[in-house]
């Protein structure tokens, strides 16, 4: 089971990845202010995207792999196909802006959850999210590389200061120079051991994904569980 201490750097990694995915970083040493500014400048240009994410968790001598496919469209529509370890069929989690639908094919069960009325993202909300995340780390540009004929910025992120008894970590993030989306990122522990590796495949940005992609169709004979409404 992942502890709170172990989860914190993973969450920071996720938020930094989102920030960097639409920033325009080119300097040798990047500041949180630079990234936040460029993120705000670029965010409106991405209307939709899709990709497959493959993640490997290294626990001792074991390697635990998981994979999911994501389809996203602004402002609040997202569709995930999750391949869990040991299961042949994918779990579907879909949010159409009004409801979140979770379908488990192994039990033929659908969980329906009413989503709160979510306002359009505001600049202040966005800046708050960026600030909380990026204020925890120092980010630097290690150089340029190439992945599948794509020119890549290789970045490193390390914590500015460590909370008492918190886990130490370091991250390396590979950013596609053309789309500003992450193609790979690694998380290391305090001893330099690789603990998590995430790789992005089949990345597509602004392809004009239709709203119909997020219309959930209840499978025949499925049991429906209504879990009520999520509190804002």
C-alpha positions as CSV (number, residue, x, y, z in Angstrom):
1,X,0.0,0.0,0.0
2,X,1.3,3.5,-0.9
3,X,1.7,5.7,2.2
4,X,0.9,9.4,2.5
5,X,4.7,10.1,2.5
6,X,5.2,8.1,-0.7
7,X,2.1,9.6,-2.3
8,X,3.1,13.2,-1.9
9,X,6.0,13.2,-4.4
10,X,3.8,11.3,-6.9
11,X,1.1,14.0,-6.7
12,X,3.7,16.7,-7.0
13,X,5.0,14.9,-10.1
14,X,1.6,14.8,-11.6
15,X,0.9,18.5,-11.0
16,X,4.3,19.5,-12.3
17,X,3.8,17.4,-15.4
18,X,0.5,19.2,-16.1
19,X,2.2,22.6,-15.6
20,X,5.1,21.7,-17.9
21,X,3.0,20.2,-20.5
22,X,1.8,23.5,-21.7
23,X,4.6,25.8,-20.8
24,X,7.3,27.2,-23.1
25,X,10.5,26.4,-21.1
26,X,13.8,27.1,-22.9
27,X,16.2,28.5,-20.2
28,X,18.9,26.6,-18.4
29,X,17.4,27.3,-15.0
30,X,13.6,27.5,-14.8
31,X,11.8,29.3,-11.9
32,X,8.3,28.5,-10.6
33,X,7.3,32.0,-11.8
34,X,8.5,31.4,-15.3
35,X,6.6,28.1,-15.6
36,X,3.4,29.5,-14.0
37,X,3.5,32.5,-16.4
38,X,3.9,30.4,-19.5
39,X,1.4,27.8,-18.4
40,X,-1.2,30.5,-18.2
41,X,-0.2,31.8,-21.6
42,X,-0.5,28.4,-23.3
43,X,-3.4,26.7,-21.5
44,X,-6.1,28.0,-23.8
45,X,-4.5,26.4,-26.9
46,X,-5.1,22.9,-25.7
47,X,-8.8,22.0,-26.3
48,X,-8.5,18.2,-26.2
49,X,-5.9,15.4,-26.1
50,X,-5.6,11.6,-25.9
51,X,-2.8,9.2,-24.9
52,X,-1.9,5.9,-23.4
53,X,0.0,6.0,-20.1
54,X,2.1,3.0,-19.0
55,X,3.4,3.1,-15.4
56,X,5.8,0.8,-13.7
57,X,6.2,0.8,-9.9
58,X,9.4,-0.7,-8.5
59,X,8.9,-2.2,-5.1
60,X,12.0,-4.0,-3.9
61,X,12.8,-6.6,-6.6
62,X,9.2,-6.5,-8.0
63,X,8.0,-4.4,-10.9
64,X,4.2,-3.7,-10.9
65,X,2.8,-2.4,-14.1
66,X,-0.4,-0.6,-14.9
67,X,-1.8,1.1,-18.0
68,X,-4.6,3.4,-18.8
69,X,-5.9,5.3,-21.8
70,X,-7.2,8.8,-21.5
71,X,-9.4,11.0,-23.7
72,X,-10.0,14.6,-22.5
73,X,-11.9,17.6,-23.8
74,X,-12.4,20.9,-22.1
75,X,-13.9,21.9,-19.9
76,X,-14.9,18.9,-17.9
77,X,-15.1,15.7,-20.0
78,X,-12.7,12.8,-19.5
79,X,-12.7,9.1,-20.4
80,X,-10.3,6.6,-18.9
81,X,-9.8,3.0,-19.7
82,X,-7.8,1.4,-16.8
83,X,-5.9,-1.9,-17.1
84,X,-5.4,-3.2,-13.6
85,X,-2.7,-5.8,-12.8
86,X,-4.1,-9.3,-13.0
87,X,-7.2,-8.4,-14.9
88,X,-7.8,-9.0,-18.6
89,X,-10.7,-6.5,-19.1
90,X,-10.4,-2.7,-18.7
91,X,-12.4,-0.7,-16.2
92,X,-14.0,2.4,-17.8
93,X,-14.3,5.7,-15.8
94,X,-16.1,8.4,-17.8
95,X,-17.2,11.9,-16.8
96,X,-19.5,13.7,-19.1
97,X,-19.7,16.9,-17.1
98,X,-22.9,15.9,-15.3
99,X,-22.3,12.4,-14.1
100,X,-19.3,10.1,-13.5
101,X,-19.8,6.6,-14.7
102,X,-17.6,3.7,-13.6
103,X,-18.1,0.4,-15.3
104,X,-16.4,-2.9,-14.1
105,X,-16.8,-5.5,-16.8
106,X,-15.8,-8.4,-14.6
107,X,-18.9,-7.8,-12.4
108,X,-21.0,-6.1,-15.1
109,X,-21.6,-3.3,-12.6
110,X,-22.1,0.4,-13.3
111,X,-21.6,3.0,-10.6
112,X,-23.3,6.3,-11.3
113,X,-22.2,9.5,-9.4
114,X,-23.7,12.9,-9.7
115,X,-21.0,15.6,-10.2
116,X,-21.2,19.0,-8.5
117,X,-21.8,22.0,-10.7
118,X,-18.2,22.9,-11.5
119,X,-17.6,26.5,-12.6
120,X,-15.2,27.3,-15.5
121,X,-11.6,27.3,-14.2
122,X,-10.5,30.8,-13.1
123,X,-7.1,32.3,-13.3
124,X,-6.8,32.5,-9.5
125,X,-7.7,28.8,-9.1
126,X,-5.1,27.9,-11.6
127,X,-2.4,30.1,-10.1
128,X,-3.2,28.6,-6.7
129,X,-2.7,25.1,-8.0
130,X,0.5,26.0,-9.7
131,X,1.9,27.8,-6.7
132,X,1.2,25.0,-4.3
133,X,3.0,22.5,-6.6
134,X,5.9,24.5,-8.0
135,X,6.9,26.2,-4.7
136,X,8.0,22.8,-3.4
137,X,10.6,22.2,-6.1
138,X,13.5,23.6,-8.0
139,X,13.4,22.9,-11.7
140,X,16.3,22.9,-14.1
141,X,16.9,22.0,-17.8
142,X,19.4,19.1,-18.2
143,X,19.5,19.2,-22.0
144,X,17.9,18.1,-25.2
145,X,17.2,14.5,-26.2
146,X,15.2,12.6,-28.8
147,X,12.4,10.1,-28.3
148,X,10.7,8.5,-31.4
149,X,12.1,11.3,-33.6
150,X,10.7,13.9,-31.3
151,X,12.9,16.6,-29.9
152,X,12.7,16.5,-26.1
153,X,13.5,18.8,-23.2
154,X,14.9,16.8,-20.3
155,X,14.1,18.5,-16.9
156,X,15.0,17.7,-13.3
157,X,12.9,18.6,-10.3
158,X,14.1,18.4,-6.7
159,X,12.4,19.5,-3.5
160,X,13.5,23.0,-2.2
161,X,13.4,21.8,1.4
162,X,12.3,18.6,3.1
163,X,9.5,18.4,5.7
164,X,10.3,16.5,8.9
165,X,10.3,12.8,8.2
166,X,9.0,13.3,4.6
167,X,10.3,11.1,1.8
168,X,13.2,12.5,-0.3
169,X,12.8,12.3,-4.0
170,X,14.1,13.5,-7.4
171,X,12.2,13.6,-10.7
172,X,13.3,13.6,-14.3
173,X,10.7,14.7,-16.9
174,X,10.9,14.5,-20.7
175,X,8.8,17.2,-22.4
176,X,7.9,17.1,-26.1
177,X,9.2,20.3,-27.7
178,X,6.4,20.4,-30.3
179,X,3.3,19.8,-28.1
180,X,4.8,20.7,-24.7
181,X,3.3,17.5,-23.3
182,X,5.2,14.9,-21.2
183,X,6.4,11.7,-22.9
184,X,8.2,10.2,-20.0
185,X,9.0,10.9,-16.3
186,X,10.9,9.0,-13.6
187,X,10.7,9.3,-9.9
188,X,13.8,8.4,-7.7
189,X,14.1,7.9,-4.0
190,X,16.8,9.5,-1.7
191,X,19.3,6.7,-2.7
192,X,18.9,7.4,-6.4
193,X,16.8,4.2,-7.0
194,X,14.2,4.4,-9.6
195,X,10.8,3.9,-7.9
196,X,8.2,5.0,-10.6
197,X,8.5,5.2,-14.4
198,X,5.7,6.6,-16.6
199,X,5.8,6.6,-20.4
200,X,3.3,8.2,-22.7
201,X,2.3,6.6,-26.1
202,X,0.1,7.6,-29.0
203,X,-0.1,11.3,-27.9
204,X,-2.6,13.4,-29.9
205,X,-3.4,17.0,-29.2
206,X,-6.3,19.1,-30.5
207,X,-7.8,16.5,-32.9
208,X,-11.4,17.8,-32.5
209,X,-12.7,15.0,-30.3
210,X,-16.6,15.1,-30.5
211,X,-18.8,15.4,-27.4
212,X,-20.4,12.1,-28.4
213,X,-17.2,10.3,-27.3
214,X,-18.2,11.0,-23.7
215,X,-21.8,9.7,-24.0
216,X,-22.0,6.6,-21.7
217,X,-24.1,3.7,-22.9
218,X,-25.2,1.3,-20.1
219,X,-24.2,-2.3,-21.1
220,X,-27.0,-4.8,-21.5
221,X,-27.9,-6.5,-18.2
222,X,-25.6,-4.3,-16.1
223,X,-26.4,-3.6,-12.5
224,X,-26.6,0.1,-11.7
225,X,-25.5,1.5,-8.4
226,X,-26.4,5.1,-7.7
227,X,-23.9,6.6,-5.3
228,X,-25.6,10.0,-5.0
229,X,-23.8,13.3,-5.5
230,X,-20.2,14.3,-4.9
231,X,-20.0,17.3,-2.5
232,X,-18.1,20.2,-4.1
